[in-house]
Amino acid sequence: MHFLYILKDAVLKGAGLNIEDLSSPIRMTHIAYIGIGSNVGNKTHQCERAISEILKFDSHKLLAKSSLFKTKPIGYTSQDWFVNGVIKIETGLEPLHLLHVLKTIESQLGRTETFQWGPRTIDLDILIFDDMEMKTEELQIPHPLLHERQFVLIPFVEIDRDLLHPILKKTVGELLENLKEDQGVEKLIISPTPL
């Protein structure tokens, strides 16, 4: 056993590595785009707080953040308007782990399950994760409705117009241009917080 250890050490040193390097696993990082929305309570504050909670994880780094937009509800229209945005992060988490983190943050911020497209304190969705295609009971990547939603595409274009949709093979900018219907999305003008 000792001989094998010495042999492995010699091979690694020949490659310019130390055997101690094996004790620290290489952490893979990924690029994830996350959609953020709220239509209950202080919507802008809920969105900003959600971003803050996401970035509390050591493996998360903010790469880009869109403006926030006031948007009309889709699907179930008898509810208050939404605030929506998109962030781009670097993450050390795999997709399902990231999903569970986002669900935990939603719960911490007071989200309770209502019904499809119903009111929500906060809504956090993985839109695109690297160039991955994934479909499980829990998670589908890219988000299956991404290309149909101006409230996602407009902020998305603000931070990464040329990103290619892994399945549709069109850029985010092209997807937005193809969506002719006006879904009522307006950029929010947020007043500065007084000192």
N, C-alpha and C positions, 0 to 999 in steps of 0.2 A: 504494500500500500504506500509505504514511504517512497519507494522507487517511482511509483506512478506519479506521485505528487511532484517529485523532483523533475520528472520527464515533462509533465504538464507545464511546470514553471519555466523550464528551458524553452519549450515551444512558444510560450507566450512572450518571453523576453526576446526571442528571435523575431517576433512580430511587433516588438516595441511596446509590449504591455506588461503590467505586473499582475501577479496572481491575485493581489488584493483588489484589483479592479473588478473582479468577478463578484465581490461581496456587495457592490453597489449596482443594482439592476438599472439598465438604461430605461428611462421613462419616455414613452412615446407621447408626443403631443399631437393634438388634433385641432382643426378649425371648425367651430360651430357657430351657426347663426340662430339666434333665439328671438322669436316674436313675443312681444310683451303687450298686454292689453288690460284695461280695467274700465268698468262702468258703474261702480258702486263706491260711494264715499268720495274722498278726495282723490280723484283718479290720477292726476299728475303725480301726487305724492306717492300713491301706491306703486306706480310704475318706477319711479326713482328709487323707492325703497327696495323693490324687487331686484333692481340692478345692483344696488349696494349689497344685498344679501348674496347674490350670485358671486360677486367679486370677493367675498370673505373667504372663499375656498382658496387655499394656497396654490392649487393647480390651475386657477383661473386668472387670465390676464385679459383686460379689455383692449381690443384692437381698434374698434370703431363703434360709434354710437350715433344713431340717427336722431333727427329732431322728433318731437312728439306731435302726433296728428289727432285732430278731432274727427271722429268717423261715425257715420250713421250705422245703426245695427243692421245686420243681415240675418236672414232666416226668420228669427222671431223679432219683429219690428216694434212691438208694443213695450219698449223699454227705453231707458235713457241712452244717450249717445256714449260712445267709447273714446278712450284715449289709447292710441297704439304707437308702437315704435319697434325698432329692430336693433339688436346689438350683435357684434361679431366678437367672439372670444377665442382665446387659445385655452384649451383644456387638456388635462392629463387623464380625464375620465373617458371611459368607453360610453357609447350611446345610452344603454339601459341604465347605467349608473348615473349618468347626467340627468336622465329623465326622472329618476327617483329623487335626486337632489332638488330638481325643479318642483316636483310634487310636494316635497317637504316644505319648501319655501312658500308655495301656495297655501298650504295648511297653516303655516306660521302667520301668514298675513290675513288669515280669516276666511279663506275661500271654503265654501261648502257646496257640495254637489246639488244642483237644481235640476235642470233639464237641458237637452241639447240646444246650444246657442242662447241659453238663458243668461240672466245677469250674473256677473262675477266680480268679486273684489279684485282678483288678479288672475291673469291667464298667461301661462308661460309655455311656449311651444318650440320644440326643436324644428327648425325649418329645413336646414341643410347641415350635414355633418360630413366634412371632407367632401369626397365625391362618391360617398357611400349610397348604395341602394339597400334598403332593409325593410322587411315587412313581417311583423309579429303581431300577436294579439294586443300587445302593449304599445307598440311604437311602429310608425311607418315613416321612413326617410327616403326621399324628401317628403315634406308634409304634403299630403294628397290634395289639399285645396290651395296650395301656395300660388299657383298660376291663375287662380280665379278671383283673387282677393286684392283689390287696390289698397286696402288698409295695410296689407303686408308688402306689396310690391313697391308702393311709393316710398316708404321709408327704406326699404331694401335697396332701391336704386340709388338713394342718397349716399349709401356707404359702399356699394359694390355693384355698379351698373353692369360690369362685364363678366360677372360670375356666371358660369355655365350651369344650367340645370342638368343634373346627371342623367336624367331619363329623357326629357323633352329635347335636349341638345340645343337649347336656345338660351341666350343670355337673359338675365333678369330684366335688363332694359328692353329687350325684344318682347318678353312676355307682357310687360306693362303696355308697350305700344300696341300689342294685339288685343288688349282688353279695352274695347271701345266704350263699354257701359260706364256711365258716371255713377260711382257708388258713394258719393258724398264724403270726400276726404279733404280736410283743410288743415294746413299747418297751424299749430297752436303758437300764439305769441304769448310767451310766458314772461310776466313782469318780474324784474329782479327782486329778490328778497331784501327787505330793508335791513340795514345794519343795526 
